[in-house]
Amino acid sequence: MQDDGSIRLEQPGKAQLSWREKRWERRRKRQVAEEILGWILVPVIVVGCYFLVVAMLGAMGTTPGAVIQAIGQMRGGS
């Protein structure tokens, strides 16, 4: 009983998890973290590679459009 006269029912605590359940929870948390990291890092890497290629071509005095046009001419296109 509490001080105000009401009866408070105690809820039983959370049952102890087995080692398999603990492992499964750790694995699930890790997979969620990897997914979030992947959704952030993959676009950053792709954009970074694009700017790296553009910078390298700029250092060589050409542009991506000129390279694509040269490849098209080598293939026999117009």
Backbone as a chain_set.jsonl record, in Angstrom:
{"seq": "MQDDGSIRLEQPGKAQLSWREKRWERRRKRQVAEEILGWILVPVIVVGCYFLVVAMLGAMGTTPGAVIQAIGQMRGGS", "coords": {"N": [[0.825, -1.181, 0.0], [0.358, 2.264, -0.673], [1.222, 5.559, 0.576], [-1.063, 7.179, 0.319], [-3.148, 5.466, 0.594], [-3.921, 3.965, -1.591], [-3.661, 0.994, -3.501], [-0.861, -0.248, -5.079], [-0.054, -2.033, -7.864], [2.631, -4.065, -8.487], [4.53, -4.412, -11.36], [5.955, -7.188, -12.903], [9.488, -7.422, -13.477], [11.39, -7.075, -16.535], [11.959, -10.054, -18.241], [14.978, -11.916, -18.055], [17.194, -11.897, -20.769], [18.193, -14.481, -23.023], [21.434, -15.714, -24.084], [21.383, -16.024, -26.813], [19.29, -14.355, -27.587], [20.317, -11.895, -26.761], [22.54, -11.748, -28.466], [21.21, -11.647, -30.906], [19.897, -9.165, -30.682], [22.129, -7.424, -30.549], [23.209, -7.889, -33.094], [21.098, -6.98, -34.701], [21.022, -4.239, -34.017], [23.554, -3.516, -34.943], [23.262, -3.989, -37.681], [21.301, -2.125, -38.355], [22.695, 0.235, -37.819], [24.732, -0.009, -39.733], [23.232, 0.144, -42.089], [22.242, 2.784, -41.94], [24.661, 4.176, -41.979], [25.551, 3.361, -44.498], [23.634, 4.551, -46.195], [24.377, 7.152, -45.911], [27.169, 7.308, -46.456], [27.629, 6.135, -49.039], [26.459, 7.867, -51.094], [28.113, 10.107, -50.578], [30.651, 9.121, -51.221], [30.297, 8.521, -53.967], [29.746, 11.077, -55.073], [32.119, 12.324, -54.34], [33.965, 10.837, -55.883], [33.143, 11.596, -58.426], [33.805, 14.373, -58.44], [36.547, 14.092, -58.096], [37.324, 12.827, -60.5], [36.593, 14.842, -62.333], [38.325, 16.879, -61.476], [40.804, 15.68, -61.976], [40.708, 15.373, -64.778], [40.491, 18.052, -65.453], [43.011, 18.931, -64.619], [44.526, 17.714, -66.535], [43.799, 19.137, -68.684], [41.377, 18.782, -70.064], [37.851, 17.943, -70.494], [35.055, 16.108, -69.058], [33.031, 15.86, -70.999], [34.45, 16.2, -73.405], [36.048, 13.921, -73.374], [34.094, 11.906, -73.517], [33.049, 12.5, -76.021], [35.3, 11.958, -77.616], [35.568, 9.227, -77.213], [33.205, 8.375, -78.402], [33.781, 9.055, -81.081], [35.891, 7.326, -81.581], [34.573, 4.917, -81.519], [33.281, 5.044, -83.86], [31.07, 6.552, -84.177], [29.165, 9.601, -84.727]], "CA": [[0.0, 0.0, 0.0], [1.078, 3.526, -0.7], [0.864, 6.493, 1.642], [-2.412, 7.733, 0.149], [-4.129, 4.416, 0.811], [-4.197, 3.174, -2.796], [-2.822, -0.196, -3.67], [-0.123, -0.197, -6.333], [0.352, -3.365, -8.3], [3.974, -4.105, -9.057], [4.661, -5.211, -12.57], [7.21, -7.946, -12.864], [10.542, -6.881, -14.326], [11.595, -7.724, -17.831], [12.655, -11.332, -18.104], [16.368, -11.908, -18.49], [17.34, -12.424, -22.122], [19.193, -15.532, -23.182], [22.592, -15.251, -24.838], [20.998, -15.951, -28.227], [18.488, -13.143, -27.767], [21.237, -10.759, -26.657], [23.316, -11.724, -29.699], [20.317, -11.211, -31.973], [19.703, -7.722, -30.52], [23.368, -6.747, -30.955], [23.306, -8.01, -34.548], [20.076, -6.101, -35.28], [21.484, -2.861, -33.839], [24.687, -3.298, -35.835], [22.769, -3.929, -39.055], [20.626, -0.833, -38.521], [23.749, 1.251, -37.877], [25.4, -0.146, -41.019], [22.325, 0.659, -43.115], [22.244, 4.247, -41.847], [25.967, 4.612, -42.444], [25.597, 3.141, -45.94], [22.818, 5.561, -46.873], [25.09, 8.428, -45.85], [28.506, 7.248, -47.041], [27.665, 5.796, -50.462], [26.348, 9.081, -51.924], [29.293, 10.955, -50.383], [31.742, 8.521, -51.987], [30.01, 8.68, -55.397], [29.943, 12.491, -55.421], [33.565, 12.573, -54.228], [34.633, 10.253, -57.054], [32.83, 12.45, -59.587], [34.63, 15.576, -58.379], [37.939, 13.683, -58.301], [37.515, 12.62, -61.948], [36.545, 16.159, -62.982], [39.559, 17.584, -61.129], [41.929, 15.068, -62.696], [40.595, 15.739, -66.192], [40.818, 19.474, -65.531], [44.465, 19.054, -64.493], [45.099, 17.279, -67.805], [43.394, 20.089, -69.709], [40.217, 18.332, -70.824], [36.604, 17.876, -69.736], [34.385, 14.821, -69.252], [32.32, 15.889, -72.276], [35.415, 15.985, -74.48], [36.454, 12.513, -73.309], [32.977, 11.109, -74.029], [32.988, 12.741, -77.462], [36.425, 11.246, -78.236], [35.236, 7.787, -77.183], [32.194, 8.182, -79.438], [34.445, 9.095, -82.391], [36.69, 6.111, -81.731], [33.636, 3.826, -81.804], [32.784, 5.2, -85.214], [29.87, 7.382, -84.18], [29.407, 10.976, -85.17]], "C": [[0.866, 1.24, 0.0], [0.569, 4.426, 0.413], [-0.562, 7.014, 1.525], [-3.494, 6.666, 0.275], [-4.428, 3.58, -0.422], [-3.216, 2.015, -2.882], [-2.166, -0.117, -5.038], [0.323, -1.601, -6.681], [1.723, -3.279, -8.951], [3.967, -4.955, -10.303], [5.981, -5.958, -12.501], [8.222, -7.337, -13.833], [10.662, -7.658, -15.628], [12.408, -8.999, -17.628], [14.071, -11.212, -18.661], [16.47, -12.553, -19.873], [18.397, -13.512, -22.151], [20.348, -14.982, -24.019], [22.261, -15.162, -26.322], [20.194, -14.695, -28.511], [19.353, -11.887, -27.679], [22.062, -10.615, -27.934], [22.471, -11.205, -30.853], [20.077, -9.697, -31.893], [20.943, -6.942, -30.927], [23.504, -6.751, -32.47], [22.323, -7.062, -35.235], [20.497, -4.636, -35.17], [22.638, -2.547, -34.788], [24.231, -3.167, -37.284], [22.051, -2.614, -39.319], [21.663, 0.272, -38.651], [24.471, 1.19, -39.221], [24.535, 0.383, -42.154], [22.331, 2.182, -43.117], [23.559, 4.797, -42.386], [26.087, 4.459, -43.953], [24.813, 4.187, -46.702], [23.489, 6.921, -46.857], [26.391, 8.367, -46.645], [28.527, 6.97, -48.542], [27.474, 7.029, -51.337], [27.555, 10.006, -51.785], [30.464, 10.426, -51.205], [31.527, 8.716, -53.476], [30.25, 10.121, -55.834], [31.427, 12.841, -55.348], [34.336, 12.018, -55.412], [34.38, 11.095, -58.3], [33.724, 13.686, -59.588], [36.113, 15.251, -58.541], [38.236, 13.489, -59.779], [37.527, 13.954, -62.674], [37.831, 16.933, -62.702], [40.756, 17.011, -61.873], [41.888, 15.414, -64.179], [40.913, 17.213, -66.391], [42.317, 19.71, -65.434], [45.157, 18.62, -65.783], [44.652, 18.166, -68.968], [42.221, 19.639, -70.557], [38.984, 18.314, -69.916], [35.977, 16.501, -69.931], [33.629, 14.757, -70.577], [33.245, 15.623, -73.455], [35.871, 14.523, -74.515], [35.353, 11.627, -73.884], [32.853, 11.282, -75.541], [34.104, 11.988, -78.188], [36.153, 9.752, -78.265], [34.194, 7.478, -78.244], [32.798, 8.197, -80.826], [35.27, 7.845, -82.622], [35.798, 4.92, -82.058], [33.066, 3.93, -83.203], [31.523, 6.014, -85.298], [30.198, 8.791, -84.619], [29.528, 11.936, -84.012]], "O": [[1.95, 1.271, 0.583], [-0.393, 4.095, 1.106], [-1.207, 7.266, 2.543], [-4.669, 6.969, 0.07], [-5.128, 2.573, -0.316], [-2.091, 2.082, -2.386], [-2.85, 0.062, -6.046], [0.991, -2.272, -5.894], [1.929, -2.489, -9.872], [3.463, -6.079, -10.304], [6.999, -5.405, -12.085], [7.852, -6.804, -14.879], [10.107, -8.745, -15.786], [13.419, -9.003, -16.926], [14.312, -10.487, -19.625], [15.904, -13.619, -20.115], [19.372, -13.471, -21.401], [20.24, -13.899, -24.595], [22.806, -14.307, -27.022], [20.383, -14.045, -29.539], [19.15, -10.932, -28.428], [22.264, -9.506, -28.428], [22.943, -10.423, -31.679], [20.055, -9.021, -32.922], [20.831, -5.905, -31.581], [23.871, -5.739, -33.066], [22.664, -6.419, -36.228], [20.344, -3.874, -36.125], [22.701, -1.462, -35.366], [24.749, -2.335, -38.029], [22.183, -2.047, -40.403], [21.527, 1.152, -39.501], [24.792, 2.232, -39.792], [25.047, 1.006, -43.084], [22.416, 2.803, -44.176], [23.574, 5.76, -43.152], [26.657, 5.321, -44.621], [25.265, 4.666, -47.742], [23.198, 7.762, -47.708], [26.685, 9.275, -47.422], [29.369, 7.521, -49.252], [28.264, 7.231, -52.259], [27.976, 10.624, -52.763], [31.191, 11.206, -51.821], [32.473, 9.044, -54.192], [30.89, 10.358, -56.858], [31.936, 13.572, -56.199], [35.267, 12.661, -55.898], [35.273, 11.288, -59.124], [34.331, 14.016, -60.607], [36.861, 16.069, -59.077], [39.276, 13.931, -60.266], [38.375, 14.182, -63.537], [38.37, 17.577, -63.602], [41.618, 17.753, -62.345], [42.923, 15.716, -64.773], [41.535, 17.587, -67.385], [42.844, 20.601, -66.101], [46.248, 19.097, -66.093], [45.08, 17.965, -70.104], [42.092, 20.093, -71.694], [39.067, 18.627, -68.728], [36.33, 15.795, -70.875], [33.591, 13.703, -71.212], [32.88, 14.913, -74.392], [36.058, 13.961, -75.595], [35.634, 10.705, -74.649], [32.584, 10.318, -76.258], [33.875, 11.438, -79.265], [36.477, 9.083, -79.246], [34.274, 6.449, -78.914], [32.371, 7.423, -81.682], [35.343, 7.352, -83.748], [36.208, 4.016, -82.785], [32.428, 2.992, -83.683], [30.954, 6.16, -86.379], [31.358, 9.133, -84.852], [29.733, 13.132, -84.22]]}, "num_chains": 1, "name": "protein.A"}
